Amino acid sequence: MIQKLSPARSAHSETIDSSGLSGVALAFGRALRSQFHPRMLFALLLPFMIMLGGAVLLLVMALGPLTSWMDQQISESSTIIQANQWLLSVGLFSLMSVQSFIVPITAIVILLPLSGILGLAVAAVCVMPMVIAHLSARDYQGLKMQGQQAFAVSLWNAVWVSFLFAVGWLVTLPFWLIPPLGLMVSIFWWTFAFSRMMRIDAIVEHASAEERRLLIGRHNVGFWTIGLICALINLVPPAWVFLPVFSGLVYTHFGLEALRRLRTEKTLDI
């Protein structure tokens, strides 16, 4: 005899495969589809404009002092001096001859992420409600909103993550004098920023405080995996235009699907 599943158990069977790393892939696929909706394309404008304005302001105010500091550090570095002498001894170029244009480019690469985190914070606080409303109406209609003080939680989370990112980024600036370490620092801090900022905003309106703790504990690897993938995409400059909103779509799909599965499990346990 074939046993029929109850609607709740059937729904559980359909969503069980969306957990773990398969859930990450599913979230990226759904986010890619959602991104091309006209509302989500329009949502790209605000964080991009904020990020662009922040970049211009930072370059005007901080590019000169940072370039001077880097010039001084390079000129006084015994390692770089020895490397320069070796290059000259074998008949190659002098590091000092390329310093004049490499240093400003490096300084720009270092400063731009500070405007990028501002754009991500704006997306988290101001654009994510639009993202959540859009996805709730189209993909998660039956998911009840049980979050409390969502705006205050989102704002506080964006502020402390942005502050820690900015401080950590500035403190680890010396690693940029060793190119491989600079790249690793960039990936680490952006993984941190995407994961710690977007995972809260994705579920704060729907999940209660207890549900948020359960979801973050259960899907911590998935949230950090999404952050790492977004951080790697972020290495490509054109991605800066769409990534603040696209990452929000990915996290929202992943978080709300996980929440729907959690509530289905609770229903089955009753």
N, C-alpha and C positions, 0 to 999 in steps of 0.2 A: 504494500500500500504506500502510495506517495504522500508524504506528510506536507501539508500546506503551511507556509510560514505566515505568521500574523503580519499586518502592515508594518508595525514597528520593527519586527525582526527582519522583515524584507528590506526595509530602509537601511537597517544596520548592515546587512549583507552587501548592499550596494555601495556604502560609504567606507567599509572597513579597509578597502584597498587604497583609499586616499590618505592613509596615515604614513608617517615616516618620510623617507626620501621620495617615494612615489607621489606623496602628497605635495612635495616641493615641485616636482615636474608638472603635476596637474595644475597647481596654482600659477605657474609661469604660463602654461598654455591658456588658461582662462583669462589671465591678465592681458596677454597679447591680444586676445579677442576683444576684451573690454576697452582696451586703450584706443581702438579705432572708432569708438562711438563718439559722435559729435560733442557730447557734453564732456567727455574725458579729454578730447583734443583741446577744447576750450580751457579746461582746467590747467593745461600746461603753461598758460600765459603768466599767471601770478607769480609762482615760484621762480620762473625764468627771469622775469623783470626785476624781482627783488635780488636775485643772484647777480644779474648783470650790473645793477646799480651798486651793489656791495663790492663787486670786483673793481669797478672804476674807482670807487672811493679808496679802497685798499691800495690800489696801485699808485694813486696820486700821493697818498699819505705815507706809505710804508716801503715802497719800492727802493727809494734812495737810501734810507738808513740800512735796510737789509742788505743791499748790494755792497755798501761800504763795509759792513761787518763781515760779509763773506770774503771780500777782497783781502781784508786784514788777516782773517783766519788762514786763508790759502797762502798768503805771503809768509806767514810765520810758522807754517806747518813743516816740520822736519821731514816727514814722510813725502810730502809733495815736492819739497826741494830736492830730495835725493832722487825721486822718480824723474824730475826734470833734468837733473844732471846726467842720469843714465841715458835718457832719450837723446840728449845732445851728444853724448859720447859715442853713440852708435849711428849718429848722422841723421836722426829723425827730428821732428819738430819740437819746439819748446812749449811746455804747458802754459807758460806765461803769455805766449803769443795768441793763444785761443781763450785766455781768461777773460778778455774784455767783452766777448759776446756770450760765452758759456755762463758766466756768473749772472748776468741779468735774466737770461732765460730760466736758469735754475731758480732764481728769486721769484719769478712770476709763477713757476710751477708750485713753489712752496706757498705763496700767498693765496692763490685762487681757491684752494680748498676751504679757506676761512669764509669766503663768500658762498661757497657751495653748501656749507653746513647751515648758513643762514637761509638759503633757499629750501633746504630739506626741512628745517624747523617751521618755516612758513607753510610748506606743504602739509606737514603733520598737523598743525593747529588749524589752518584756514581751509585747506583743500580736502583733507581727509573726510570731514563731514559730508562734503559733496560726493566723494567717492563712495562712502558707506551708504548714503541715501540712494545712490544710483544702483549699487549692487544689491542692496536690500530689496529694492523694488523688482529687480530683474532675476536674481539668482537665489535669494534667501528670504522669500516672502513669508515663510512660516516661522522664521526665527524671531522669537520675541526679544525685545530690547529690555534688559534688566540692569543695565549699567546706571550708576548714580554719579552725579557731578562730573560728567564726562569731560566737559570743557576745562574745568579746573585741573583734573588729572592729566589731561593731554598737555595743557600749557606748562604745568610744573615739570612734566617729563621732558618736554622739548627744551626747556630752559636749562635743566641740569645736565642733560646729555650734550647740548651745544656748548655749555661752559666747560665741561670735562674734556670734550673733543678739542676745543680751542686751546686750553691749557696744555693738554697732552701733546698736541701738535707742535706748539711753540717749544715745550721742554725738550722734545725729541728732534728739534731742528739740527743739532750737530750730527745726527746720523746721516743727513743728506750729504755730508762731506765724503761719505763712503757710499757710492751709488747703489749697490745691492741692498744695503740696509735701509736706505731712503725709500726704496720701492716697497720693501717689507713693512716699514712703518706706515706708509700710505695705505696699504691693503688692510693692515690691522685696524687703524683708526676708522676707516670707512666701514669695515665690517662691524665694528662696535657701534658706530653711529646708526647705520641702517637697522641693525638688530634691536638695539635698546630703545630706539625712538619709535620705529614703525610697528613693532609687535604690540605695543600698548595701544596705539591709536587704532589699530585694526580691529580690536575687540572691545574697546572701552565702552562703547555705546550699547553693546549687546550683552556682554558678560558681566555678571556680578563680581565683586571683589574676590570671593572664594573661587569662582569659575576662572578668573584671570590667573590666580595662583596655580590652580590645577593645570590649566592649559600651558602656561609658561614652563612649569616643571616637567610636564609630559612631553612637550614638543620643543624643548630648548635646542636640541640638535637641529631640528628643522628650521627654527627661526634663525639660528646662526648660519646655517647653510645658505639660506636665502640671502643673508647679509653678505656672506663671502662672495657669492655669485654677483650680487649687485656691485660690490667693491671692485671686482675684476672688470666688470663692464664699465665702471666709472673711470678706469684708466684710459678709456678712449674718449677724447674731449667732446665729440658730437653727442655722446650719451648724456652729458650734463643738461641738455635741453629737456629731455623726456624722463630721465631717471627719477627725479623726486616724486612724480605722479605715478609712474609705472611701478616703482618699488612699493608704493602705497597700495596699488591694485593687487600686486602679488601677495603682500602680507595680509590684506583683507580677505582675499580668496582663501588663503591658507588658514588664517585664524578663524573665520566664520565657518568654514567647512569642519575644522576641528571642534568648534563649539557645537555645531549641529550633531556631530558624532557623539560628543560627550553627553549631550542631553538625550540622545537616542539610547545610549547605554544606561542612563539613569532610569529611563522609561521601562527598559527591559528588565531592570533589577527590581522594579516595584511588583 
